[in-house]
């Protein structure tokens, strides 16, 4: 899943996306600047 998120964040042109967590929370990512992946390959902030 992390690899897919990385791929989507690096795509050009960037298309806004939503991340749905296992807890049911949904986060809109308007641009690649609004998300980050930490060095341990887990989602950190959306």
C-alpha positions in Angstrom: 0.0 0.0 0.0 2.8 2.4 0.8 4.4 1.8 -2.6 1.1 2.7 -4.3 0.8 6.0 -2.2 4.4 6.9 -3.1 3.6 6.2 -6.8 0.5 8.4 -6.7 2.4 11.2 -4.9 5.1 11.2 -7.5 2.8 11.1 -10.5 2.7 14.2 -12.8 0.4 15.8 -13.3 -0.8 15.1 -9.7 -4.4 14.2 -9.3 -6.1 14.8 -5.9 -6.8 11.6 -4.0 -8.3 10.3 -0.8 -6.6 8.0 1.7 -9.0 5.8 3.6 -7.5 4.4 6.8 -8.2 1.0 8.4 -10.0 3.0 11.2 -12.4 4.5 8.7 -11.0 8.0 8.5 -10.8 9.5 5.1 -8.2 12.2 4.2 -8.2 14.3 1.0 -4.7 14.9 -0.4 -5.0 18.0 -2.6 -1.4 18.0 -3.7 1.8 16.0 -3.2 2.9 18.8 -0.8 0.1 17.8 1.5 1.4 14.3 2.3 4.7 12.7 3.3 6.0 9.1 3.8 8.4 8.6 6.6 11.7 6.7 6.2 10.2 3.5 7.8 7.6 3.3 4.9 4.5 4.0 7.0 2.0 6.8 6.4 2.9 9.7 8.6 0.7 12.7 7.7 -2.2 13.3 5.4 
